[in-house]
Amino acid sequence: MILYEGLFVKSNGDLRSMRFIRLSDIPKNILEAKTHGKKSKPNRGDLELVWDIDHKAFKYFNHKTRVGNLTSRALDSYMEYFE
């Protein structure tokens, strides 16, 4: 599993730093447990639906207003991000 970190400008003009895991990297059993009964579009244009590890919730990362590049690193342990 890969952890990404990036910075973008929110619609209100504030900078937002986010550490997240992409949906494609989340094990299927965890993804199904977290999305059971919920309906949301995975991506909306430049907005990518991701798992925000600090808020332990699905959030959108805005690639259109991204500041700089994303950084990434491999995670050895990840279960604590989904509890």
mmCIF file of the N, C-alpha and C atoms, coordinates in Angstrom:
data_MODEL
# 
_entry.id   MODEL 
# 
loop_
_atom_site.group_PDB 
_atom_site.id 
_atom_site.type_symbol 
_atom_site.label_atom_id 
_atom_site.label_alt_id 
_atom_site.label_comp_id 
_atom_site.label_asym_id 
_atom_site.label_entity_id 
_atom_site.label_seq_id 
_atom_site.pdbx_PDB_ins_code 
_atom_site.Cartn_x 
_atom_site.Cartn_y 
_atom_site.Cartn_z 
_atom_site.occupancy 
_atom_site.B_iso_or_equiv 
_atom_site.pdbx_formal_charge 
_atom_site.auth_seq_id 
_atom_site.auth_comp_id 
_atom_site.auth_asym_id 
_atom_site.auth_atom_id 
_atom_site.pdbx_PDB_model_num 
ATOM 1   N N  . MET A 1 1  ? 0.850   -1.164 0.000   1.00 0.00 ? 1  MET A N  1 
ATOM 2   C CA . MET A 1 1  ? 0.000   0.000  0.000   1.00 0.00 ? 1  MET A CA 1 
ATOM 3   C C  . MET A 1 1  ? 0.899   1.231  0.000   1.00 0.00 ? 1  MET A C  1 
ATOM 4   N N  . ILE A 1 2  ? 0.450   2.270  -0.704  1.00 0.00 ? 2  ILE A N  1 
ATOM 5   C CA . ILE A 1 2  ? 1.254   3.483  -0.841  1.00 0.00 ? 2  ILE A CA 1 
ATOM 6   C C  . ILE A 1 2  ? 0.532   4.661  -0.187  1.00 0.00 ? 2  ILE A C  1 
ATOM 7   N N  . LEU A 1 3  ? 1.262   5.417  0.589   1.00 0.00 ? 3  LEU A N  1 
ATOM 8   C CA . LEU A 1 3  ? 0.760   6.630  1.224   1.00 0.00 ? 3  LEU A CA 1 
ATOM 9   C C  . LEU A 1 3  ? 1.227   7.827  0.397   1.00 0.00 ? 3  LEU A C  1 
ATOM 10  N N  . TYR A 1 4  ? 0.290   8.680  0.030   1.00 0.00 ? 4  TYR A N  1 
ATOM 11  C CA . TYR A 1 4  ? 0.602   9.888  -0.740  1.00 0.00 ? 4  TYR A CA 1 
ATOM 12  C C  . TYR A 1 4  ? 0.414   11.097 0.159   1.00 0.00 ? 4  TYR A C  1 
ATOM 13  N N  . GLU A 1 5  ? 1.170   12.148 -0.153  1.00 0.00 ? 5  GLU A N  1 
ATOM 14  C CA . GLU A 1 5  ? 1.016   13.398 0.570   1.00 0.00 ? 5  GLU A CA 1 
ATOM 15  C C  . GLU A 1 5  ? 1.100   14.531 -0.434  1.00 0.00 ? 5  GLU A C  1 
ATOM 16  N N  . GLY A 1 6  ? 0.160   15.471 -0.305  1.00 0.00 ? 6  GLY A N  1 
ATOM 17  C CA . GLY A 1 6  ? 0.140   16.595 -1.225  1.00 0.00 ? 6  GLY A CA 1 
ATOM 18  C C  . GLY A 1 6  ? -0.541  17.796 -0.632  1.00 0.00 ? 6  GLY A C  1 
ATOM 19  N N  . LEU A 1 7  ? -0.409  18.899 -1.329  1.00 0.00 ? 7  LEU A N  1 
ATOM 20  C CA . LEU A 1 7  ? -0.962  20.176 -0.906  1.00 0.00 ? 7  LEU A CA 1 
ATOM 21  C C  . LEU A 1 7  ? -1.798  20.710 -2.061  1.00 0.00 ? 7  LEU A C  1 
ATOM 22  N N  . PHE A 1 8  ? -2.986  21.248 -1.743  1.00 0.00 ? 8  PHE A N  1 
ATOM 23  C CA . PHE A 1 8  ? -3.803  21.870 -2.773  1.00 0.00 ? 8  PHE A CA 1 
ATOM 24  C C  . PHE A 1 8  ? -4.554  23.054 -2.183  1.00 0.00 ? 8  PHE A C  1 
ATOM 25  N N  . VAL A 1 9  ? -5.125  23.867 -3.075  1.00 0.00 ? 9  VAL A N  1 
ATOM 26  C CA . VAL A 1 9  ? -5.897  25.029 -2.655  1.00 0.00 ? 9  VAL A CA 1 
ATOM 27  C C  . VAL A 1 9  ? -7.371  24.636 -2.657  1.00 0.00 ? 9  VAL A C  1 
ATOM 28  N N  . LYS A 1 10 ? -8.027  24.811 -1.508  1.00 0.00 ? 10 LYS A N  1 
ATOM 29  C CA . LYS A 1 10 ? -9.453  24.507 -1.388  1.00 0.00 ? 10 LYS A CA 1 
ATOM 30  C C  . LYS A 1 10 ? -10.271 25.580 -2.118  1.00 0.00 ? 10 LYS A C  1 
ATOM 31  N N  . SER A 1 11 ? -11.552 25.302 -2.324  1.00 0.00 ? 11 SER A N  1 
ATOM 32  C CA . SER A 1 11 ? -12.418 26.235 -3.042  1.00 0.00 ? 11 SER A CA 1 
ATOM 33  C C  . SER A 1 11 ? -12.538 27.588 -2.329  1.00 0.00 ? 11 SER A C  1 
ATOM 34  N N  . ASN A 1 12 ? -12.315 27.620 -1.013  1.00 0.00 ? 12 ASN A N  1 
ATOM 35  C CA . ASN A 1 12 ? -12.390 28.886 -0.276  1.00 0.00 ? 12 ASN A CA 1 
ATOM 36  C C  . ASN A 1 12 ? -11.049 29.629 -0.256  1.00 0.00 ? 12 ASN A C  1 
ATOM 37  N N  . GLY A 1 13 ? -10.037 29.073 -0.930  1.00 0.00 ? 13 GLY A N  1 
ATOM 38  C CA . GLY A 1 13 ? -8.732  29.718 -1.019  1.00 0.00 ? 13 GLY A CA 1 
ATOM 39  C C  . GLY A 1 13 ? -7.720  29.257 0.007   1.00 0.00 ? 13 GLY A C  1 
ATOM 40  N N  . ASP A 1 14 ? -8.139  28.466 0.981   1.00 0.00 ? 14 ASP A N  1 
ATOM 41  C CA . ASP A 1 14 ? -7.213  27.945 1.993   1.00 0.00 ? 14 ASP A CA 1 
ATOM 42  C C  . ASP A 1 14 ? -6.351  26.835 1.417   1.00 0.00 ? 14 ASP A C  1 
ATOM 43  N N  . LEU A 1 15 ? -5.116  26.742 1.917   1.00 0.00 ? 15 LEU A N  1 
ATOM 44  C CA . LEU A 1 15 ? -4.252  25.620 1.564   1.00 0.00 ? 15 LEU A CA 1 
ATOM 45  C C  . LEU A 1 15 ? -4.642  24.417 2.400   1.00 0.00 ? 15 LEU A C  1 
ATOM 46  N N  . ARG A 1 16 ? -4.614  23.251 1.792   1.00 0.00 ? 16 ARG A N  1 
ATOM 47  C CA . ARG A 1 16 ? -4.973  22.011 2.498   1.00 0.00 ? 16 ARG A CA 1 
ATOM 48  C C  . ARG A 1 16 ? -3.892  20.989 2.229   1.00 0.00 ? 16 ARG A C  1 
ATOM 49  N N  . SER A 1 17 ? -3.275  20.505 3.283   1.00 0.00 ? 17 SER A N  1 
ATOM 50  C CA . SER A 1 17 ? -2.310  19.412 3.194   1.00 0.00 ? 17 SER A CA 1 
ATOM 51  C C  . SER A 1 17 ? -3.062  18.117 3.478   1.00 0.00 ? 17 SER A C  1 
ATOM 52  N N  . MET A 1 18 ? -2.824  17.105 2.671   1.00 0.00 ? 18 MET A N  1 
ATOM 53  C CA . MET A 1 18 ? -3.545  15.847 2.860   1.00 0.00 ? 18 MET A CA 1 
ATOM 54  C C  . MET A 1 18 ? -2.596  14.666 2.692   1.00 0.00 ? 18 MET A C  1 
ATOM 55  N N  . ARG A 1 19 ? -2.729  13.712 3.620   1.00 0.00 ? 19 ARG A N  1 
ATOM 56  C CA . ARG A 1 19 ? -2.043  12.426 3.512   1.00 0.00 ? 19 ARG A CA 1 
ATOM 57  C C  . ARG A 1 19 ? -3.137  11.413 3.216   1.00 0.00 ? 19 ARG A C  1 
ATOM 58  N N  . PHE A 1 20 ? -2.970  10.660 2.128   1.00 0.00 ? 20 PHE A N  1 
ATOM 59  C CA . PHE A 1 20 ? -4.059  9.800  1.698   1.00 0.00 ? 20 PHE A CA 1 
ATOM 60  C C  . PHE A 1 20 ? -3.593  8.518  1.038   1.00 0.00 ? 20 PHE A C  1 
ATOM 61  N N  . ILE A 1 21 ? -4.554  7.598  0.938   1.00 0.00 ? 21 ILE A N  1 
ATOM 62  C CA . ILE A 1 21 ? -4.358  6.331  0.235   1.00 0.00 ? 21 ILE A CA 1 
ATOM 63  C C  . ILE A 1 21 ? -5.374  6.301  -0.900  1.00 0.00 ? 21 ILE A C  1 
ATOM 64  N N  . ARG A 1 22 ? -4.913  5.968  -2.086  1.00 0.00 ? 22 ARG A N  1 
ATOM 65  C CA . ARG A 1 22 ? -5.812  5.890  -3.243  1.00 0.00 ? 22 ARG A CA 1 
ATOM 66  C C  . ARG A 1 22 ? -6.715  4.669  -3.123  1.00 0.00 ? 22 ARG A C  1 
ATOM 67  N N  . LEU A 1 23 ? -7.935  4.792  -3.638  1.00 0.00 ? 23 LEU A N  1 
ATOM 68  C CA . LEU A 1 23 ? -8.900  3.693  -3.570  1.00 0.00 ? 23 LEU A CA 1 
ATOM 69  C C  . LEU A 1 23 ? -8.348  2.417  -4.191  1.00 0.00 ? 23 LEU A C  1 
ATOM 70  N N  . SER A 1 24 ? -7.591  2.557  -5.266  1.00 0.00 ? 24 SER A N  1 
ATOM 71  C CA . SER A 1 24 ? -7.046  1.375  -5.944  1.00 0.00 ? 24 SER A CA 1 
ATOM 72  C C  . SER A 1 24 ? -6.027  0.624  -5.092  1.00 0.00 ? 24 SER A C  1 
ATOM 73  N N  . ASP A 1 25 ? -5.497  1.268  -4.049  1.00 0.00 ? 25 ASP A N  1 
ATOM 74  C CA . ASP A 1 25 ? -4.513  0.630  -3.164  1.00 0.00 ? 25 ASP A CA 1 
ATOM 75  C C  . ASP A 1 25 ? -5.135  0.013  -1.914  1.00 0.00 ? 25 ASP A C  1 
ATOM 76  N N  . ILE A 1 26 ? -6.408  0.313  -1.662  1.00 0.00 ? 26 ILE A N  1 
ATOM 77  C CA . ILE A 1 26 ? -7.061  -0.202 -0.461  1.00 0.00 ? 26 ILE A CA 1 
ATOM 78  C C  . ILE A 1 26 ? -7.523  -1.630 -0.709  1.00 0.00 ? 26 ILE A C  1 
ATOM 79  N N  . PRO A 1 27 ? -7.189  -2.572 0.168   1.00 0.00 ? 27 PRO A N  1 
ATOM 80  C CA . PRO A 1 27 ? -7.648  -3.954 -0.005  1.00 0.00 ? 27 PRO A CA 1 
ATOM 81  C C  . PRO A 1 27 ? -9.181  -4.006 -0.144  1.00 0.00 ? 27 PRO A C  1 
ATOM 82  N N  . LYS A 1 28 ? -9.655  -4.862 -1.009  1.00 0.00 ? 28 LYS A N  1 
ATOM 83  C CA . LYS A 1 28 ? -11.071 -4.940 -1.345  1.00 0.00 ? 28 LYS A CA 1 
ATOM 84  C C  . LYS A 1 28 ? -11.967 -5.114 -0.119  1.00 0.00 ? 28 LYS A C  1 
ATOM 85  N N  . ASN A 1 29 ? -11.575 -5.957 0.823   1.00 0.00 ? 29 ASN A N  1 
ATOM 86  C CA . ASN A 1 29 ? -12.416 -6.188 2.003   1.00 0.00 ? 29 ASN A CA 1 
ATOM 87  C C  . ASN A 1 29 ? -12.564 -4.919 2.849   1.00 0.00 ? 29 ASN A C  1 
ATOM 88  N N  . ILE A 1 30 ? -11.510 -4.133 2.970   1.00 0.00 ? 30 ILE A N  1 
ATOM 89  C CA . ILE A 1 30 ? -11.578 -2.887 3.740   1.00 0.00 ? 30 ILE A CA 1 
ATOM 90  C C  . ILE A 1 30 ? -12.423 -1.861 2.981   1.00 0.00 ? 30 ILE A C  1 
ATOM 91  N N  . LEU A 1 31 ? -12.203 -1.761 1.679   1.00 0.00 ? 31 LEU A N  1 
ATOM 92  C CA . LEU A 1 31 ? -12.959 -0.808 0.871   1.00 0.00 ? 31 LEU A CA 1 
ATOM 93  C C  . LEU A 1 31 ? -14.456 -1.106 0.927   1.00 0.00 ? 31 LEU A C  1 
ATOM 94  N N  . GLU A 1 32 ? -14.820 -2.371 0.814   1.00 0.00 ? 32 GLU A N  1 
ATOM 95  C CA . GLU A 1 32 ? -16.233 -2.751 0.879   1.00 0.00 ? 32 GLU A CA 1 
ATOM 96  C C  . GLU A 1 32 ? -16.834 -2.447 2.244   1.00 0.00 ? 32 GLU A C  1 
ATOM 97  N N  . ALA A 1 33 ? -16.074 -2.679 3.304   1.00 0.00 ? 33 ALA A N  1 
ATOM 98  C CA . ALA A 1 33 ? -16.572 -2.400 4.647   1.00 0.00 ? 33 ALA A CA 1 
ATOM 99  C C  . ALA A 1 33 ? -16.791 -0.902 4.868   1.00 0.00 ? 33 ALA A C  1 
ATOM 100 N N  . LYS A 1 34 ? -15.931 -0.078 4.303   1.00 0.00 ? 34 LYS A N  1 
ATOM 101 C CA . LYS A 1 34 ? -16.028 1.370  4.486   1.00 0.00 ? 34 LYS A CA 1 
ATOM 102 C C  . LYS A 1 34 ? -17.052 2.022  3.559   1.00 0.00 ? 34 LYS A C  1 
ATOM 103 N N  . THR A 1 35 ? -17.440 1.353  2.480   1.00 0.00 ? 35 THR A N  1 
ATOM 104 C CA . THR A 1 35 ? -18.353 1.955  1.510   1.00 0.00 ? 35 THR A CA 1 
ATOM 105 C C  . THR A 1 35 ? -19.718 1.291  1.494   1.00 0.00 ? 35 THR A C  1 
ATOM 106 N N  . HIS A 1 36 ? -19.957 0.324  2.339   1.00 0.00 ? 36 HIS A N  1 
ATOM 107 C CA . HIS A 1 36 ? -21.234 -0.404 2.347   1.00 0.00 ? 36 HIS A CA 1 
ATOM 108 C C  . HIS A 1 36 ? -22.409 0.570  2.487   1.00 0.00 ? 36 HIS A C  1 
ATOM 109 N N  . GLY A 1 37 ? -23.290 0.546  1.486   1.00 0.00 ? 37 GLY A N  1 
ATOM 110 C CA . GLY A 1 37 ? -24.483 1.374  1.519   1.00 0.00 ? 37 GLY A CA 1 
ATOM 111 C C  . GLY A 1 37 ? -24.282 2.826  1.133   1.00 0.00 ? 37 GLY A C  1 
ATOM 112 N N  . LYS A 1 38 ? -23.069 3.205  0.753   1.00 0.00 ? 38 LYS A N  1 
ATOM 113 C CA . LYS A 1 38 ? -22.794 4.596  0.381   1.00 0.00 ? 38 LYS A CA 1 
ATOM 114 C C  . LYS A 1 38 ? -22.673 4.700  -1.132  1.00 0.00 ? 38 LYS A C  1 
ATOM 115 N N  . LYS A 1 39 ? -23.123 5.816  -1.655  1.00 0.00 ? 39 LYS A N  1 
ATOM 116 C CA . LYS A 1 39 ? -23.022 6.058  -3.086  1.00 0.00 ? 39 LYS A CA 1 
ATOM 117 C C  . LYS A 1 39 ? -22.266 7.353  -3.303  1.00 0.00 ? 39 LYS A C  1 
ATOM 118 N N  . SER A 1 40 ? -21.172 7.263  -4.044  1.00 0.00 ? 40 SER A N  1 
ATOM 119 C CA . SER A 1 40 ? -20.371 8.439  -4.353  1.00 0.00 ? 40 SER A CA 1 
ATOM 120 C C  . SER A 1 40 ? -19.593 8.156  -5.624  1.00 0.00 ? 40 SER A C  1 
ATOM 121 N N  . LYS A 1 41 ? -19.369 9.191  -6.386  1.00 0.00 ? 41 LYS A N  1 
ATOM 122 C CA . LYS A 1 41 ? -18.579 9.034  -7.597  1.00 0.00 ? 41 LYS A CA 1 
ATOM 123 C C  . LYS A 1 41 ? -17.106 9.044  -7.208  1.00 0.00 ? 41 LYS A C  1 
ATOM 124 N N  . PRO A 1 42 ? -16.345 8.026  -7.640  1.00 0.00 ? 42 PRO A N  1 
ATOM 125 C CA . PRO A 1 42 ? -14.928 7.960  -7.264  1.00 0.00 ? 42 PRO A CA 1 
ATOM 126 C C  . PRO A 1 42 ? -14.132 9.191  -7.693  1.00 0.00 ? 42 PRO A C  1 
ATOM 127 N N  . ASN A 1 43 ? -14.399 9.698  -8.881  1.00 0.00 ? 43 ASN A N  1 
ATOM 128 C CA . ASN A 1 43 ? -13.667 10.857 -9.346  1.00 0.00 ? 43 ASN A CA 1 
ATOM 129 C C  . ASN A 1 43 ? -14.642 11.828 -10.010 1.00 0.00 ? 43 ASN A C  1 
ATOM 130 N N  . ARG A 1 44 ? -14.407 13.091 -9.786  1.00 0.00 ? 44 ARG A N  1 
ATOM 131 C CA . ARG A 1 44 ? -15.235 14.137 -10.379 1.00 0.00 ? 44 ARG A CA 1 
ATOM 132 C C  . ARG A 1 44 ? -14.291 15.133 -11.038 1.00 0.00 ? 44 ARG A C  1 
ATOM 133 N N  . GLY A 1 45 ? -13.931 14.866 -12.284 1.00 0.00 ? 45 GLY A N  1 
ATOM 134 C CA . GLY A 1 45 ? -12.987 15.740 -12.983 1.00 0.00 ? 45 GLY A CA 1 
ATOM 135 C C  . GLY A 1 45 ? -11.621 15.672 -12.341 1.00 0.00 ? 45 GLY A C  1 
ATOM 136 N N  . ASP A 1 46 ? -11.171 16.802 -11.841 1.00 0.00 ? 46 ASP A N  1 
ATOM 137 C CA . ASP A 1 46 ? -9.852  16.882 -11.202 1.00 0.00 ? 46 ASP A CA 1 
ATOM 138 C C  . ASP A 1 46 ? -9.888  16.486 -9.733  1.00 0.00 ? 46 ASP A C  1 
ATOM 139 N N  . LEU A 1 47 ? -11.066 16.145 -9.222  1.00 0.00 ? 47 LEU A N  1 
ATOM 140 C CA . LEU A 1 47 ? -11.204 15.717 -7.834  1.00 0.00 ? 47 LEU A CA 1 
ATOM 141 C C  . LEU A 1 47 ? -11.126 14.199 -7.758  1.00 0.00 ? 47 LEU A C  1 
ATOM 142 N N  . GLU A 1 48 ? -10.175 13.702 -6.999  1.00 0.00 ? 48 GLU A N  1 
ATOM 143 C CA . GLU A 1 48 ? -9.995  12.256 -6.824  1.00 0.00 ? 48 GLU A CA 1 
ATOM 144 C C  . GLU A 1 48 ? -10.462 11.862 -5.432  1.00 0.00 ? 48 GLU A C  1 
ATOM 145 N N  . LEU A 1 49 ? -11.382 10.902 -5.363  1.00 0.00 ? 49 LEU A N  1 
ATOM 146 C CA . LEU A 1 49 ? -11.841 10.386 -4.079  1.00 0.00 ? 49 LEU A CA 1 
ATOM 147 C C  . LEU A 1 49 ? -10.745 9.501  -3.498  1.00 0.00 ? 49 LEU A C  1 
ATOM 148 N N  . VAL A 1 50 ? -10.327 9.802  -2.274  1.00 0.00 ? 50 VAL A N  1 
ATOM 149 C CA . VAL A 1 50 ? -9.227  9.097  -1.607  1.00 0.00 ? 50 VAL A CA 1 
ATOM 150 C C  . VAL A 1 50 ? -9.597  8.859  -0.150  1.00 0.00 ? 50 VAL A C  1 
ATOM 151 N N  . TRP A 1 51 ? -8.808  8.035  0.539   1.00 0.00 ? 51 TRP A N  1 
ATOM 152 C CA . TRP A 1 51 ? -8.980  7.818  1.973   1.00 0.00 ? 51 TRP A CA 1 
ATOM 153 C C  . TRP A 1 51 ? -8.004  8.726  2.702   1.00 0.00 ? 51 TRP A C  1 
ATOM 154 N N  . ASP A 1 52 ? -8.511  9.755  3.386   1.00 0.00 ? 52 ASP A N  1 
ATOM 155 C CA . ASP A 1 52 ? -7.705  10.701 4.148   1.00 0.00 ? 52 ASP A CA 1 
ATOM 156 C C  . ASP A 1 52 ? -7.333  10.013 5.458   1.00 0.00 ? 52 ASP A C  1 
ATOM 157 N N  . ILE A 1 53 ? -6.052  9.744  5.668   1.00 0.00 ? 53 ILE A N  1 
ATOM 158 C CA . ILE A 1 53 ? -5.649  8.968  6.845   1.00 0.00 ? 53 ILE A CA 1 
ATOM 159 C C  . ILE A 1 53 ? -5.729  9.768  8.139   1.00 0.00 ? 53 ILE A C  1 
ATOM 160 N N  . ASP A 1 54 ? -5.670  11.091 8.052   1.00 0.00 ? 54 ASP A N  1 
ATOM 161 C CA . ASP A 1 54 ? -5.745  11.899 9.259   1.00 0.00 ? 54 ASP A CA 1 
ATOM 162 C C  . ASP A 1 54 ? -7.182  12.055 9.753   1.00 0.00 ? 54 ASP A C  1 
ATOM 163 N N  . HIS A 1 55 ? -8.131  12.102 8.847   1.00 0.00 ? 55 HIS A N  1 
ATOM 164 C CA . HIS A 1 55 ? -9.542  12.210 9.214   1.00 0.00 ? 55 HIS A CA 1 
ATOM 165 C C  . HIS A 1 55 ? -10.242 10.850 9.224   1.00 0.00 ? 55 HIS A C  1 
ATOM 166 N N  . LYS A 1 56 ? -9.533  9.812  8.738   1.00 0.00 ? 56 LYS A N  1 
ATOM 167 C CA . LYS A 1 56 ? -10.098 8.459  8.642   1.00 0.00 ? 56 LYS A CA 1 
ATOM 168 C C  . LYS A 1 56 ? -11.466 8.494  7.977   1.00 0.00 ? 56 LYS A C  1 
ATOM 169 N N  . ALA A 1 57 ? -11.465 9.132  6.795   1.00 0.00 ? 57 ALA A N  1 
ATOM 170 C CA . ALA A 1 57 ? -12.702 9.297  6.040   1.00 0.00 ? 57 ALA A CA 1 
ATOM 171 C C  . ALA A 1 57 ? -12.361 9.502  4.559   1.00 0.00 ? 57 ALA A C  1 
ATOM 172 N N  . PHE A 1 58 ? -13.356 9.285  3.709   1.00 0.00 ? 58 PHE A N  1 
ATOM 173 C CA . PHE A 1 58 ? -13.187 9.574  2.295   1.00 0.00 ? 58 PHE A CA 1 
ATOM 174 C C  . PHE A 1 58 ? -13.253 11.079 2.093   1.00 0.00 ? 58 PHE A C  1 
ATOM 175 N N  . LYS A 1 59 ? -12.314 11.591 1.324   1.00 0.00 ? 59 LYS A N  1 
ATOM 176 C CA . LYS A 1 59 ? -12.254 13.011 0.988   1.00 0.00 ? 59 LYS A CA 1 
ATOM 177 C C  . LYS A 1 59 ? -11.831 13.118 -0.469  1.00 0.00 ? 59 LYS A C  1 
ATOM 178 N N  . TYR A 1 60 ? -11.997 14.303 -1.031  1.00 0.00 ? 60 TYR A N  1 
ATOM 179 C CA . TYR A 1 60 ? -11.549 14.552 -2.395  1.00 0.00 ? 60 TYR A CA 1 
ATOM 180 C C  . TYR A 1 60 ? -10.248 15.343 -2.378  1.00 0.00 ? 60 TYR A C  1 
ATOM 181 N N  . PHE A 1 61 ? -9.286  14.881 -3.185  1.00 0.00 ? 61 PHE A N  1 
ATOM 182 C CA . PHE A 1 61 ? -8.039  15.609 -3.388  1.00 0.00 ? 61 PHE A CA 1 
ATOM 183 C C  . PHE A 1 61 ? -8.166  16.346 -4.720  1.00 0.00 ? 61 PHE A C  1 
ATOM 184 N N  . ASN A 1 62 ? -7.929  17.665 -4.717  1.00 0.00 ? 62 ASN A N  1 
ATOM 185 C CA . ASN A 1 62 ? -8.096  18.477 -5.907  1.00 0.00 ? 62 ASN A CA 1 
ATOM 186 C C  . ASN A 1 62 ? -6.773  18.584 -6.673  1.00 0.00 ? 62 ASN A C  1 
ATOM 187 N N  . HIS A 1 63 ? -6.675  17.832 -7.766  1.00 0.00 ? 63 HIS A N  1 
ATOM 188 C CA . HIS A 1 63 ? -5.443  17.841 -8.562  1.00 0.00 ? 63 HIS A CA 1 
ATOM 189 C C  . HIS A 1 63 ? -5.306  19.124 -9.380  1.00 0.00 ? 63 HIS A C  1 
ATOM 190 N N  . LYS A 1 64 ? -6.420  19.765 -9.710  1.00 0.00 ? 64 LYS A N  1 
ATOM 191 C CA . LYS A 1 64 ? -6.366  20.994 -10.516 1.00 0.00 ? 64 LYS A CA 1 
ATOM 192 C C  . LYS A 1 64 ? -5.674  22.119 -9.761  1.00 0.00 ? 64 LYS A C  1 
ATOM 193 N N  . THR A 1 65 ? -5.855  22.172 -8.442  1.00 0.00 ? 65 THR A N  1 
ATOM 194 C CA . THR A 1 65 ? -5.255  23.253 -7.652  1.00 0.00 ? 65 THR A CA 1 
ATOM 195 C C  . THR A 1 65 ? -4.068  22.772 -6.813  1.00 0.00 ? 65 THR A C  1 
ATOM 196 N N  . ARG A 1 66 ? -3.529  21.595 -7.174  1.00 0.00 ? 66 ARG A N  1 
ATOM 197 C CA . ARG A 1 66 ? -2.386  21.036 -6.433  1.00 0.00 ? 66 ARG A CA 1 
ATOM 198 C C  . ARG A 1 66 ? -1.214  22.011 -6.464  1.00 0.00 ? 66 ARG A C  1 
ATOM 199 N N  . VAL A 1 67 ? -0.516  22.094 -5.353  1.00 0.00 ? 67 VAL A N  1 
ATOM 200 C CA . VAL A 1 67 ? 0.678   22.924 -5.230  1.00 0.00 ? 67 VAL A CA 1 
ATOM 201 C C  . VAL A 1 67 ? 1.866   21.979 -5.158  1.00 0.00 ? 67 VAL A C  1 
ATOM 202 N N  . GLY A 1 68 ? 2.739   22.039 -6.148  1.00 0.00 ? 68 GLY A N  1 
ATOM 203 C CA . GLY A 1 68 ? 3.901   21.143 -6.177  1.00 0.00 ? 68 GLY A CA 1 
ATOM 204 C C  . GLY A 1 68 ? 3.511   19.733 -6.576  1.00 0.00 ? 68 GLY A C  1 
ATOM 205 N N  . ASN A 1 69 ? 4.373   18.793 -6.257  1.00 0.00 ? 69 ASN A N  1 
ATOM 206 C CA . ASN A 1 69 ? 4.173   17.394 -6.608  1.00 0.00 ? 69 ASN A CA 1 
ATOM 207 C C  . ASN A 1 69 ? 3.726   16.580 -5.406  1.00 0.00 ? 69 ASN A C  1 
ATOM 208 N N  . LEU A 1 70 ? 3.078   15.464 -5.691  1.00 0.00 ? 70 LEU A N  1 
ATOM 209 C CA . LEU A 1 70 ? 2.756   14.515 -4.634  1.00 0.00 ? 70 LEU A CA 1 
ATOM 210 C C  . LEU A 1 70 ? 4.020   13.779 -4.237  1.00 0.00 ? 70 LEU A C  1 
ATOM 211 N N  . THR A 1 71 ? 4.129   13.459 -2.970  1.00 0.00 ? 71 THR A N  1 
ATOM 212 C CA . THR A 1 71 ? 5.191   12.564 -2.517  1.00 0.00 ? 71 THR A CA 1 
ATOM 213 C C  . THR A 1 71 ? 4.526   11.242 -2.142  1.00 0.00 ? 71 THR A C  1 
ATOM 214 N N  . SER A 1 72 ? 5.302   10.178 -2.149  1.00 0.00 ? 72 SER A N  1 
ATOM 215 C CA . SER A 1 72 ? 4.733   8.877  -1.803  1.00 0.00 ? 72 SER A CA 1 
ATOM 216 C C  . SER A 1 72 ? 5.776   8.014  -1.122  1.00 0.00 ? 72 SER A C  1 
ATOM 217 N N  . ARG A 1 73 ? 5.243   7.064  -0.335  1.00 0.00 ? 73 ARG A N  1 
ATOM 218 C CA . ARG A 1 73 ? 6.114   6.076  0.300   1.00 0.00 ? 73 ARG A CA 1 
ATOM 219 C C  . ARG A 1 73 ? 5.292   4.822  0.564   1.00 0.00 ? 73 ARG A C  1 
ATOM 220 N N  . ALA A 1 74 ? 5.961   3.705  0.565   1.00 0.00 ? 74 ALA A N  1 
ATOM 221 C CA . ALA A 1 74 ? 5.297   2.426  0.828   1.00 0.00 ? 74 ALA A CA 1 
ATOM 222 C C  . ALA A 1 74 ? 5.034   2.284  2.321   1.00 0.00 ? 74 ALA A C  1 
ATOM 223 N N  . LEU A 1 75 ? 3.876   1.705  2.635   1.00 0.00 ? 75 LEU A N  1 
ATOM 224 C CA . LEU A 1 75 ? 3.513   1.439  4.029   1.00 0.00 ? 75 LEU A CA 1 
ATOM 225 C C  . LEU A 1 75 ? 3.680   -0.040 4.327   1.00 0.00 ? 75 LEU A C  1 
ATOM 226 N N  . ASP A 1 76 ? 4.332   -0.345 5.425   1.00 0.00 ? 76 ASP A N  1 
ATOM 227 C CA . ASP A 1 76 ? 4.446   -1.738 5.849   1.00 0.00 ? 76 ASP A CA 1 
ATOM 228 C C  . ASP A 1 76 ? 3.196   -2.158 6.615   1.00 0.00 ? 76 ASP A C  1 
ATOM 229 N N  . SER A 1 77 ? 2.687   -1.253 7.420   1.00 0.00 ? 77 SER A N  1 
ATOM 230 C CA . SER A 1 77 ? 1.504   -1.509 8.230   1.00 0.00 ? 77 SER A CA 1 
ATOM 231 C C  . SER A 1 77 ? 0.482   -0.428 7.896   1.00 0.00 ? 77 SER A C  1 
ATOM 232 N N  . TYR A 1 78 ? -0.777  -0.816 7.774   1.00 0.00 ? 78 TYR A N  1 
ATOM 233 C CA . TYR A 1 78 ? -1.767  0.171  7.371   1.00 0.00 ? 78 TYR A CA 1 
ATOM 234 C C  . TYR A 1 78 ? -3.095  0.050  8.109   1.00 0.00 ? 78 TYR A C  1 
ATOM 235 N N  . MET A 1 79 ? -3.316  -0.983 8.865   1.00 0.00 ? 79 MET A N  1 
ATOM 236 C CA . MET A 1 79 ? -4.620  -1.207 9.496   1.00 0.00 ? 79 MET A CA 1 
ATOM 237 C C  . MET A 1 79 ? -5.035  -0.057 10.426  1.00 0.00 ? 79 MET A C  1 
ATOM 238 N N  . GLU A 1 80 ? -4.068  0.593  11.082  1.00 0.00 ? 80 GLU A N  1 
ATOM 239 C CA . GLU A 1 80 ? -4.413  1.676  12.004  1.00 0.00 ? 80 GLU A CA 1 
ATOM 240 C C  . GLU A 1 80 ? -5.074  2.860  11.283  1.00 0.00 ? 80 GLU A C  1 
ATOM 241 N N  . TYR A 1 81 ? -4.890  2.978  9.980   1.00 0.00 ? 81 TYR A N  1 
ATOM 242 C CA . TYR A 1 81 ? -5.498  4.073  9.225   1.00 0.00 ? 81 TYR A CA 1 
ATOM 243 C C  . TYR A 1 81 ? -6.968  3.835  8.913   1.00 0.00 ? 81 TYR A C  1 
ATOM 244 N N  . PHE A 1 82 ? -7.457  2.626  9.154   1.00 0.00 ? 82 PHE A N  1 
ATOM 245 C CA . PHE A 1 82 ? -8.833  2.288  8.812   1.00 0.00 ? 82 PHE A CA 1 
ATOM 246 C C  . PHE A 1 82 ? -9.685  1.953  10.035  1.00 0.00 ? 82 PHE A C  1 
ATOM 247 N N  . GLU A 1 83 ? -9.147  2.086  11.232  1.00 0.00 ? 83 GLU A N  1 
ATOM 248 C CA . GLU A 1 83 ? -9.888  1.748  12.454  1.00 0.00 ? 83 GLU A CA 1 
ATOM 249 C C  . GLU A 1 83 ? -10.853 2.835  12.836  1.00 0.00 ? 83 GLU A C  1 
# 
